[in-house]
Amino acid sequence: CQQPKNVGSCSGSESRFFFNKKKQRCRPLNYTGCGDNGNNFETKEACTNLCLEFTTPRMIRILFIV
């Protein structure tokens, strides 16, 4: 999810999604079929489920025992 957009290095054409780190959302990608960098998802749902989990701030409780 933290990698830049990469369309690949072949001549195919597949509709995929990548996570746009700056906009914090999954965007469409026209993937060429090979050479991706991991920021490449078959569905928007798969992209959102994985990438937003790592970028959404969460409250963490820390228990101190004195």
mmCIF file of the N, C-alpha and C atoms, coordinates in Angstrom:
data_MODEL
# 
_entry.id   MODEL 
# 
loop_
_atom_site.group_PDB 
_atom_site.id 
_atom_site.type_symbol 
_atom_site.label_atom_id 
_atom_site.label_alt_id 
_atom_site.label_comp_id 
_atom_site.label_asym_id 
_atom_site.label_entity_id 
_atom_site.label_seq_id 
_atom_site.pdbx_PDB_ins_code 
_atom_site.Cartn_x 
_atom_site.Cartn_y 
_atom_site.Cartn_z 
_atom_site.occupancy 
_atom_site.B_iso_or_equiv 
_atom_site.pdbx_formal_charge 
_atom_site.auth_seq_id 
_atom_site.auth_comp_id 
_atom_site.auth_asym_id 
_atom_site.auth_atom_id 
_atom_site.pdbx_PDB_model_num 
ATOM 1   N N  . CYS A 1 1  ? 0.817   -1.213 0.000   1.00 0.00 ? 1  CYS A N  1 
ATOM 2   C CA . CYS A 1 1  ? 0.000   0.000  0.000   1.00 0.00 ? 1  CYS A CA 1 
ATOM 3   C C  . CYS A 1 1  ? 0.856   1.270  0.000   1.00 0.00 ? 1  CYS A C  1 
ATOM 4   N N  . GLN A 1 2  ? 2.063   1.168  0.469   1.00 0.00 ? 2  GLN A N  1 
ATOM 5   C CA . GLN A 1 2  ? 2.930   2.341  0.541   1.00 0.00 ? 2  GLN A CA 1 
ATOM 6   C C  . GLN A 1 2  ? 3.769   2.529  -0.715  1.00 0.00 ? 2  GLN A C  1 
ATOM 7   N N  . GLN A 1 3  ? 3.741   1.557  -1.614  1.00 0.00 ? 3  GLN A N  1 
ATOM 8   C CA . GLN A 1 3  ? 4.493   1.648  -2.864  1.00 0.00 ? 3  GLN A CA 1 
ATOM 9   C C  . GLN A 1 3  ? 3.800   2.610  -3.832  1.00 0.00 ? 3  GLN A C  1 
ATOM 10  N N  . PRO A 1 4  ? 4.535   3.199  -4.765  1.00 0.00 ? 4  PRO A N  1 
ATOM 11  C CA . PRO A 1 4  ? 3.912   4.083  -5.755  1.00 0.00 ? 4  PRO A CA 1 
ATOM 12  C C  . PRO A 1 4  ? 3.098   3.284  -6.772  1.00 0.00 ? 4  PRO A C  1 
ATOM 13  N N  . LYS A 1 5  ? 2.235   3.966  -7.492  1.00 0.00 ? 5  LYS A N  1 
ATOM 14  C CA . LYS A 1 5  ? 1.461   3.355  -8.575  1.00 0.00 ? 5  LYS A CA 1 
ATOM 15  C C  . LYS A 1 5  ? 2.427   2.768  -9.600  1.00 0.00 ? 5  LYS A C  1 
ATOM 16  N N  . ASN A 1 6  ? 2.151   1.532  -10.045 1.00 0.00 ? 6  ASN A N  1 
ATOM 17  C CA . ASN A 1 6  ? 3.001   0.874  -11.036 1.00 0.00 ? 6  ASN A CA 1 
ATOM 18  C C  . ASN A 1 6  ? 2.098   0.081  -11.973 1.00 0.00 ? 6  ASN A C  1 
ATOM 19  N N  . VAL A 1 7  ? 2.026   0.477  -13.241 1.00 0.00 ? 7  VAL A N  1 
ATOM 20  C CA . VAL A 1 7  ? 1.145   -0.191 -14.205 1.00 0.00 ? 7  VAL A CA 1 
ATOM 21  C C  . VAL A 1 7  ? 1.729   -1.492 -14.734 1.00 0.00 ? 7  VAL A C  1 
ATOM 22  N N  . GLY A 1 8  ? 3.011   -1.769 -14.463 1.00 0.00 ? 8  GLY A N  1 
ATOM 23  C CA . GLY A 1 8  ? 3.651   -2.982 -14.941 1.00 0.00 ? 8  GLY A CA 1 
ATOM 24  C C  . GLY A 1 8  ? 4.464   -2.723 -16.198 1.00 0.00 ? 8  GLY A C  1 
ATOM 25  N N  . SER A 1 9  ? 4.999   -3.821 -16.769 1.00 0.00 ? 9  SER A N  1 
ATOM 26  C CA . SER A 1 9  ? 5.920   -3.648 -17.893 1.00 0.00 ? 9  SER A CA 1 
ATOM 27  C C  . SER A 1 9  ? 5.587   -4.527 -19.103 1.00 0.00 ? 9  SER A C  1 
ATOM 28  N N  . CYS A 1 10 ? 4.382   -5.073 -19.167 1.00 0.00 ? 10 CYS A N  1 
ATOM 29  C CA . CYS A 1 10 ? 3.987   -5.892 -20.319 1.00 0.00 ? 10 CYS A CA 1 
ATOM 30  C C  . CYS A 1 10 ? 2.990   -5.124 -21.188 1.00 0.00 ? 10 CYS A C  1 
ATOM 31  N N  . SER A 1 11 ? 2.387   -5.804 -22.132 1.00 0.00 ? 11 SER A N  1 
ATOM 32  C CA . SER A 1 11 ? 1.501   -5.101 -23.068 1.00 0.00 ? 11 SER A CA 1 
ATOM 33  C C  . SER A 1 11 ? 0.028   -5.449 -22.877 1.00 0.00 ? 11 SER A C  1 
ATOM 34  N N  . GLY A 1 12 ? -0.318  -6.150 -21.794 1.00 0.00 ? 12 GLY A N  1 
ATOM 35  C CA . GLY A 1 12 ? -1.709  -6.500 -21.534 1.00 0.00 ? 12 GLY A CA 1 
ATOM 36  C C  . GLY A 1 12 ? -2.493  -5.321 -20.981 1.00 0.00 ? 12 GLY A C  1 
ATOM 37  N N  . SER A 1 13 ? -3.745  -5.576 -20.651 1.00 0.00 ? 13 SER A N  1 
ATOM 38  C CA . SER A 1 13 ? -4.598  -4.530 -20.089 1.00 0.00 ? 13 SER A CA 1 
ATOM 39  C C  . SER A 1 13 ? -5.627  -5.164 -19.158 1.00 0.00 ? 13 SER A C  1 
ATOM 40  N N  . GLU A 1 14 ? -5.446  -4.962 -17.864 1.00 0.00 ? 14 GLU A N  1 
ATOM 41  C CA . GLU A 1 14 ? -6.358  -5.492 -16.852 1.00 0.00 ? 14 GLU A CA 1 
ATOM 42  C C  . GLU A 1 14 ? -6.801  -4.360 -15.935 1.00 0.00 ? 14 GLU A C  1 
ATOM 43  N N  . SER A 1 15 ? -8.081  -4.312 -15.628 1.00 0.00 ? 15 SER A N  1 
ATOM 44  C CA . SER A 1 15 ? -8.589  -3.318 -14.679 1.00 0.00 ? 15 SER A CA 1 
ATOM 45  C C  . SER A 1 15 ? -8.256  -3.778 -13.272 1.00 0.00 ? 15 SER A C  1 
ATOM 46  N N  . ARG A 1 16 ? -7.517  -2.970 -12.550 1.00 0.00 ? 16 ARG A N  1 
ATOM 47  C CA . ARG A 1 16 ? -7.114  -3.256 -11.171 1.00 0.00 ? 16 ARG A CA 1 
ATOM 48  C C  . ARG A 1 16 ? -7.254  -1.983 -10.346 1.00 0.00 ? 16 ARG A C  1 
ATOM 49  N N  . PHE A 1 17 ? -6.809  -2.048 -9.098  1.00 0.00 ? 17 PHE A N  1 
ATOM 50  C CA . PHE A 1 17 ? -6.826  -0.901 -8.197  1.00 0.00 ? 17 PHE A CA 1 
ATOM 51  C C  . PHE A 1 17 ? -5.491  -0.799 -7.476  1.00 0.00 ? 17 PHE A C  1 
ATOM 52  N N  . PHE A 1 18 ? -5.094  0.430  -7.147  1.00 0.00 ? 18 PHE A N  1 
ATOM 53  C CA . PHE A 1 18 ? -3.898  0.680  -6.341  1.00 0.00 ? 18 PHE A CA 1 
ATOM 54  C C  . PHE A 1 18 ? -4.280  1.654  -5.243  1.00 0.00 ? 18 PHE A C  1 
ATOM 55  N N  . PHE A 1 19 ? -3.492  1.677  -4.159  1.00 0.00 ? 19 PHE A N  1 
ATOM 56  C CA . PHE A 1 19 ? -3.760  2.601  -3.062  1.00 0.00 ? 19 PHE A CA 1 
ATOM 57  C C  . PHE A 1 19 ? -2.970  3.877  -3.272  1.00 0.00 ? 19 PHE A C  1 
ATOM 58  N N  . ASN A 1 20 ? -3.681  4.994  -3.374  1.00 0.00 ? 20 ASN A N  1 
ATOM 59  C CA . ASN A 1 20 ? -3.067  6.308  -3.519  1.00 0.00 ? 20 ASN A CA 1 
ATOM 60  C C  . ASN A 1 20 ? -2.785  6.823  -2.110  1.00 0.00 ? 20 ASN A C  1 
ATOM 61  N N  . LYS A 1 21 ? -1.524  6.777  -1.715  1.00 0.00 ? 21 LYS A N  1 
ATOM 62  C CA . LYS A 1 21 ? -1.120  7.142  -0.351  1.00 0.00 ? 21 LYS A CA 1 
ATOM 63  C C  . LYS A 1 21 ? -1.457  8.595  -0.027  1.00 0.00 ? 21 LYS A C  1 
ATOM 64  N N  . LYS A 1 22 ? -1.277  9.491  -0.984  1.00 0.00 ? 22 LYS A N  1 
ATOM 65  C CA . LYS A 1 22 ? -1.530  10.912 -0.746  1.00 0.00 ? 22 LYS A CA 1 
ATOM 66  C C  . LYS A 1 22 ? -3.013  11.188 -0.506  1.00 0.00 ? 22 LYS A C  1 
ATOM 67  N N  . LYS A 1 23 ? -3.884  10.539 -1.286  1.00 0.00 ? 23 LYS A N  1 
ATOM 68  C CA . LYS A 1 23 ? -5.331  10.761 -1.152  1.00 0.00 ? 23 LYS A CA 1 
ATOM 69  C C  . LYS A 1 23 ? -5.987  9.799  -0.174  1.00 0.00 ? 23 LYS A C  1 
ATOM 70  N N  . GLN A 1 24 ? -5.209  8.793  0.309   1.00 0.00 ? 24 GLN A N  1 
ATOM 71  C CA . GLN A 1 24 ? -5.701  7.809  1.271   1.00 0.00 ? 24 GLN A CA 1 
ATOM 72  C C  . GLN A 1 24 ? -6.944  7.070  0.766   1.00 0.00 ? 24 GLN A C  1 
ATOM 73  N N  . ARG A 1 25 ? -6.900  6.661  -0.516  1.00 0.00 ? 25 ARG A N  1 
ATOM 74  C CA . ARG A 1 25 ? -8.009  5.889  -1.077  1.00 0.00 ? 25 ARG A CA 1 
ATOM 75  C C  . ARG A 1 25 ? -7.527  5.030  -2.233  1.00 0.00 ? 25 ARG A C  1 
ATOM 76  N N  . CYS A 1 26 ? -8.304  4.016  -2.562  1.00 0.00 ? 26 CYS A N  1 
ATOM 77  C CA . CYS A 1 26 ? -7.980  3.123  -3.673  1.00 0.00 ? 26 CYS A CA 1 
ATOM 78  C C  . CYS A 1 26 ? -8.507  3.713  -4.969  1.00 0.00 ? 26 CYS A C  1 
ATOM 79  N N  . ARG A 1 27 ? -7.671  3.678  -5.985  1.00 0.00 ? 27 ARG A N  1 
ATOM 80  C CA . ARG A 1 27 ? -7.996  4.281  -7.279  1.00 0.00 ? 27 ARG A CA 1 
ATOM 81  C C  . ARG A 1 27 ? -7.826  3.236  -8.380  1.00 0.00 ? 27 ARG A C  1 
ATOM 82  N N  . PRO A 1 28 ? -8.528  3.404  -9.515  1.00 0.00 ? 28 PRO A N  1 
ATOM 83  C CA . PRO A 1 28 ? -8.392  2.464  -10.632 1.00 0.00 ? 28 PRO A CA 1 
ATOM 84  C C  . PRO A 1 28 ? -6.986  2.487  -11.232 1.00 0.00 ? 28 PRO A C  1 
ATOM 85  N N  . LEU A 1 29 ? -6.590  1.355  -11.789 1.00 0.00 ? 29 LEU A N  1 
ATOM 86  C CA . LEU A 1 29 ? -5.273  1.184  -12.390 1.00 0.00 ? 29 LEU A CA 1 
ATOM 87  C C  . LEU A 1 29 ? -5.432  0.282  -13.611 1.00 0.00 ? 29 LEU A C  1 
ATOM 88  N N  . ASN A 1 30 ? -4.847  0.656  -14.732 1.00 0.00 ? 30 ASN A N  1 
ATOM 89  C CA . ASN A 1 30 ? -4.835  -0.188 -15.923 1.00 0.00 ? 30 ASN A CA 1 
ATOM 90  C C  . ASN A 1 30 ? -3.517  -0.957 -15.926 1.00 0.00 ? 30 ASN A C  1 
ATOM 91  N N  . TYR A 1 31 ? -3.553  -2.181 -15.402 1.00 0.00 ? 31 TYR A N  1 
ATOM 92  C CA . TYR A 1 31 ? -2.358  -3.007 -15.214 1.00 0.00 ? 31 TYR A CA 1 
ATOM 93  C C  . TYR A 1 31 ? -2.014  -3.751 -16.502 1.00 0.00 ? 31 TYR A C  1 
ATOM 94  N N  . THR A 1 32 ? -0.732  -3.787 -16.848 1.00 0.00 ? 32 THR A N  1 
ATOM 95  C CA . THR A 1 32 ? -0.293  -4.412 -18.103 1.00 0.00 ? 32 THR A CA 1 
ATOM 96  C C  . THR A 1 32 ? -0.060  -5.915 -18.001 1.00 0.00 ? 32 THR A C  1 
ATOM 97  N N  . GLY A 1 33 ? -0.097  -6.482 -16.802 1.00 0.00 ? 33 GLY A N  1 
ATOM 98  C CA . GLY A 1 33 ? -0.031  -7.930 -16.660 1.00 0.00 ? 33 GLY A CA 1 
ATOM 99  C C  . GLY A 1 33 ? 1.214   -8.507 -16.019 1.00 0.00 ? 33 GLY A C  1 
ATOM 100 N N  . CYS A 1 34 ? 2.277   -7.747 -15.841 1.00 0.00 ? 34 CYS A N  1 
ATOM 101 C CA . CYS A 1 34 ? 3.470   -8.270 -15.159 1.00 0.00 ? 34 CYS A CA 1 
ATOM 102 C C  . CYS A 1 34 ? 4.308   -7.122 -14.608 1.00 0.00 ? 34 CYS A C  1 
ATOM 103 N N  . GLY A 1 35 ? 5.108   -7.450 -13.582 1.00 0.00 ? 35 GLY A N  1 
ATOM 104 C CA . GLY A 1 35 ? 6.023   -6.461 -13.018 1.00 0.00 ? 35 GLY A CA 1 
ATOM 105 C C  . GLY A 1 35 ? 5.410   -5.521 -12.003 1.00 0.00 ? 35 GLY A C  1 
ATOM 106 N N  . ASP A 1 36 ? 4.381   -5.969 -11.283 1.00 0.00 ? 36 ASP A N  1 
ATOM 107 C CA . ASP A 1 36 ? 3.795   -5.064 -10.287 1.00 0.00 ? 36 ASP A CA 1 
ATOM 108 C C  . ASP A 1 36 ? 4.665   -5.016 -9.034  1.00 0.00 ? 36 ASP A C  1 
ATOM 109 N N  . ASN A 1 37 ? 4.364   -4.066 -8.145  1.00 0.00 ? 37 ASN A N  1 
ATOM 110 C CA . ASN A 1 37 ? 5.172   -3.881 -6.942  1.00 0.00 ? 37 ASN A CA 1 
ATOM 111 C C  . ASN A 1 37 ? 4.427   -4.229 -5.655  1.00 0.00 ? 37 ASN A C  1 
ATOM 112 N N  . GLY A 1 38 ? 3.283   -4.875 -5.759  1.00 0.00 ? 38 GLY A N  1 
ATOM 113 C CA . GLY A 1 38 ? 2.520   -5.237 -4.572  1.00 0.00 ? 38 GLY A CA 1 
ATOM 114 C C  . GLY A 1 38 ? 1.374   -4.294 -4.281  1.00 0.00 ? 38 GLY A C  1 
ATOM 115 N N  . ASN A 1 39 ? 1.434   -3.068 -4.797  1.00 0.00 ? 39 ASN A N  1 
ATOM 116 C CA . ASN A 1 39 ? 0.332   -2.122 -4.633  1.00 0.00 ? 39 ASN A CA 1 
ATOM 117 C C  . ASN A 1 39 ? -0.576  -2.278 -5.855  1.00 0.00 ? 39 ASN A C  1 
ATOM 118 N N  . ASN A 1 40 ? -1.193  -3.455 -5.957  1.00 0.00 ? 40 ASN A N  1 
ATOM 119 C CA . ASN A 1 40 ? -1.965  -3.839 -7.129  1.00 0.00 ? 40 ASN A CA 1 
ATOM 120 C C  . ASN A 1 40 ? -3.003  -4.858 -6.667  1.00 0.00 ? 40 ASN A C  1 
ATOM 121 N N  . PHE A 1 41 ? -4.277  -4.516 -6.795  1.00 0.00 ? 41 PHE A N  1 
ATOM 122 C CA . PHE A 1 41 ? -5.345  -5.351 -6.260  1.00 0.00 ? 41 PHE A CA 1 
ATOM 123 C C  . PHE A 1 41 ? -6.398  -5.628 -7.326  1.00 0.00 ? 41 PHE A C  1 
ATOM 124 N N  . GLU A 1 42 ? -6.942  -6.846 -7.319  1.00 0.00 ? 42 GLU A N  1 
ATOM 125 C CA . GLU A 1 42 ? -7.950  -7.219 -8.307  1.00 0.00 ? 42 GLU A CA 1 
ATOM 126 C C  . GLU A 1 42 ? -9.268  -6.497 -8.084  1.00 0.00 ? 42 GLU A C  1 
ATOM 127 N N  . THR A 1 43 ? -9.580  -6.162 -6.829  1.00 0.00 ? 43 THR A N  1 
ATOM 128 C CA . THR A 1 43 ? -10.836 -5.467 -6.537  1.00 0.00 ? 43 THR A CA 1 
ATOM 129 C C  . THR A 1 43 ? -10.579 -4.256 -5.645  1.00 0.00 ? 43 THR A C  1 
ATOM 130 N N  . LYS A 1 44 ? -11.487 -3.306 -5.719  1.00 0.00 ? 44 LYS A N  1 
ATOM 131 C CA . LYS A 1 44 ? -11.394 -2.126 -4.854  1.00 0.00 ? 44 LYS A CA 1 
ATOM 132 C C  . LYS A 1 44 ? -11.569 -2.542 -3.395  1.00 0.00 ? 44 LYS A C  1 
ATOM 133 N N  . GLU A 1 45 ? -12.438 -3.518 -3.176  1.00 0.00 ? 45 GLU A N  1 
ATOM 134 C CA . GLU A 1 45 ? -12.683 -4.000 -1.823  1.00 0.00 ? 45 GLU A CA 1 
ATOM 135 C C  . GLU A 1 45 ? -11.415 -4.595 -1.203  1.00 0.00 ? 45 GLU A C  1 
ATOM 136 N N  . ALA A 1 46 ? -10.675 -5.389 -1.968  1.00 0.00 ? 46 ALA A N  1 
ATOM 137 C CA . ALA A 1 46 ? -9.428  -5.978 -1.459  1.00 0.00 ? 46 ALA A CA 1 
ATOM 138 C C  . ALA A 1 46 ? -8.420  -4.888 -1.125  1.00 0.00 ? 46 ALA A C  1 
ATOM 139 N N  . CYS A 1 47 ? -8.317  -3.895 -1.982  1.00 0.00 ? 47 CYS A N  1 
ATOM 140 C CA . CYS A 1 47 ? -7.413  -2.768 -1.758  1.00 0.00 ? 47 CYS A CA 1 
ATOM 141 C C  . CYS A 1 47 ? -7.799  -2.013 -0.484  1.00 0.00 ? 47 CYS A C  1 
ATOM 142 N N  . THR A 1 48 ? -9.070  -1.687 -0.380  1.00 0.00 ? 48 THR A N  1 
ATOM 143 C CA . THR A 1 48 ? -9.564  -0.924 0.773   1.00 0.00 ? 48 THR A CA 1 
ATOM 144 C C  . THR A 1 48 ? -9.380  -1.701 2.071   1.00 0.00 ? 48 THR A C  1 
ATOM 145 N N  . ASN A 1 49 ? -9.743  -2.974 2.060   1.00 0.00 ? 49 ASN A N  1 
ATOM 146 C CA . ASN A 1 49 ? -9.641  -3.785 3.282   1.00 0.00 ? 49 ASN A CA 1 
ATOM 147 C C  . ASN A 1 49 ? -8.215  -3.865 3.801   1.00 0.00 ? 49 ASN A C  1 
ATOM 148 N N  . LEU A 1 50 ? -7.260  -4.028 2.927   1.00 0.00 ? 50 LEU A N  1 
ATOM 149 C CA . LEU A 1 50 ? -5.869  -4.154 3.364   1.00 0.00 ? 50 LEU A CA 1 
ATOM 150 C C  . LEU A 1 50 ? -5.241  -2.801 3.677   1.00 0.00 ? 50 LEU A C  1 
ATOM 151 N N  . CYS A 1 51 ? -5.370  -1.858 2.775   1.00 0.00 ? 51 CYS A N  1 
ATOM 152 C CA . CYS A 1 51 ? -4.630  -0.598 2.907   1.00 0.00 ? 51 CYS A CA 1 
ATOM 153 C C  . CYS A 1 51 ? -5.200  0.343  3.956   1.00 0.00 ? 51 CYS A C  1 
ATOM 154 N N  . LEU A 1 52 ? -6.502  0.438  4.069   1.00 0.00 ? 52 LEU A N  1 
ATOM 155 C CA . LEU A 1 52 ? -7.060  1.347  5.066   1.00 0.00 ? 52 LEU A CA 1 
ATOM 156 C C  . LEU A 1 52 ? -6.836  0.833  6.474   1.00 0.00 ? 52 LEU A C  1 
ATOM 157 N N  . GLU A 1 53 ? -6.680  -0.471 6.632   1.00 0.00 ? 53 GLU A N  1 
ATOM 158 C CA . GLU A 1 53 ? -6.391  -1.027 7.951   1.00 0.00 ? 53 GLU A CA 1 
ATOM 159 C C  . GLU A 1 53 ? -5.065  -0.506 8.490   1.00 0.00 ? 53 GLU A C  1 
ATOM 160 N N  . PHE A 1 54 ? -4.098  -0.272 7.603   1.00 0.00 ? 54 PHE A N  1 
ATOM 161 C CA . PHE A 1 54 ? -2.776  0.189  8.023   1.00 0.00 ? 54 PHE A CA 1 
ATOM 162 C C  . PHE A 1 54 ? -2.654  1.705  8.087   1.00 0.00 ? 54 PHE A C  1 
ATOM 163 N N  . THR A 1 55 ? -3.600  2.439  7.506   1.00 0.00 ? 55 THR A N  1 
ATOM 164 C CA . THR A 1 55 ? -3.481  3.891  7.469   1.00 0.00 ? 55 THR A CA 1 
ATOM 165 C C  . THR A 1 55 ? -4.478  4.604  8.369   1.00 0.00 ? 55 THR A C  1 
ATOM 166 N N  . THR A 1 56 ? -5.490  3.894  8.876   1.00 0.00 ? 56 THR A N  1 
ATOM 167 C CA . THR A 1 56 ? -6.494  4.513  9.728   1.00 0.00 ? 56 THR A CA 1 
ATOM 168 C C  . THR A 1 56 ? -5.959  4.637  11.153  1.00 0.00 ? 56 THR A C  1 
ATOM 169 N N  . PRO A 1 57 ? -5.933  5.867  11.680  1.00 0.00 ? 57 PRO A N  1 
ATOM 170 C CA . PRO A 1 57 ? -5.470  6.024  13.066  1.00 0.00 ? 57 PRO A CA 1 
ATOM 171 C C  . PRO A 1 57 ? -6.395  5.281  14.028  1.00 0.00 ? 57 PRO A C  1 
ATOM 172 N N  . ARG A 1 58 ? -5.835  4.682  15.032  1.00 0.00 ? 58 ARG A N  1 
ATOM 173 C CA . ARG A 1 58 ? -6.614  3.955  16.023  1.00 0.00 ? 58 ARG A CA 1 
ATOM 174 C C  . ARG A 1 58 ? -6.187  4.372  17.426  1.00 0.00 ? 58 ARG A C  1 
ATOM 175 N N  . MET A 1 59 ? -7.136  4.323  18.335  1.00 0.00 ? 59 MET A N  1 
ATOM 176 C CA . MET A 1 59 ? -6.824  4.613  19.721  1.00 0.00 ? 59 MET A CA 1 
ATOM 177 C C  . MET A 1 59 ? -6.270  3.334  20.354  1.00 0.00 ? 59 MET A C  1 
ATOM 178 N N  . ILE A 1 60 ? -5.205  3.476  21.085  1.00 0.00 ? 60 ILE A N  1 
ATOM 179 C CA . ILE A 1 60 ? -4.580  2.329  21.739  1.00 0.00 ? 60 ILE A CA 1 
ATOM 180 C C  . ILE A 1 60 ? -4.550  2.585  23.240  1.00 0.00 ? 60 ILE A C  1 
ATOM 181 N N  . ARG A 1 61 ? -5.026  1.622  23.995  1.00 0.00 ? 61 ARG A N  1 
ATOM 182 C CA . ARG A 1 61 ? -4.961  1.723  25.449  1.00 0.00 ? 61 ARG A CA 1 
ATOM 183 C C  . ARG A 1 61 ? -3.707  1.027  25.935  1.00 0.00 ? 61 ARG A C  1 
ATOM 184 N N  . ILE A 1 62 ? -3.048  1.686  26.852  1.00 0.00 ? 62 ILE A N  1 
ATOM 185 C CA . ILE A 1 62 ? -1.856  1.096  27.456  1.00 0.00 ? 62 ILE A CA 1 
ATOM 186 C C  . ILE A 1 62 ? -2.104  0.995  28.954  1.00 0.00 ? 62 ILE A C  1 
ATOM 187 N N  . LEU A 1 63 ? -1.925  -0.176 29.482  1.00 0.00 ? 63 LEU A N  1 
ATOM 188 C CA . LEU A 1 63 ? -2.141  -0.420 30.904  1.00 0.00 ? 63 LEU A CA 1 
ATOM 189 C C  . LEU A 1 63 ? -0.798  -0.366 31.620  1.00 0.00 ? 63 LEU A C  1 
ATOM 190 N N  . PHE A 1 64 ? -0.724  0.506  32.607  1.00 0.00 ? 64 PHE A N  1 
ATOM 191 C CA . PHE A 1 64 ? 0.485   0.603  33.418  1.00 0.00 ? 64 PHE A CA 1 
ATOM 192 C C  . PHE A 1 64 ? 0.209   -0.015 34.779  1.00 0.00 ? 64 PHE A C  1 
ATOM 193 N N  . ILE A 1 65 ? 1.062   -0.915 35.195  1.00 0.00 ? 65 ILE A N  1 
ATOM 194 C CA . ILE A 1 65 ? 0.944   -1.515 36.524  1.00 0.00 ? 65 ILE A CA 1 
ATOM 195 C C  . ILE A 1 65 ? 2.058   -0.927 37.381  1.00 0.00 ? 65 ILE A C  1 
ATOM 196 N N  . VAL A 1 66 ? 1.648   -0.314 38.494  1.00 0.00 ? 66 VAL A N  1 
ATOM 197 C CA . VAL A 1 66 ? 2.611   0.353  39.361  1.00 0.00 ? 66 VAL A CA 1 
ATOM 198 C C  . VAL A 1 66 ? 2.781   -0.434 40.630  1.00 0.00 ? 66 VAL A C  1 
# 
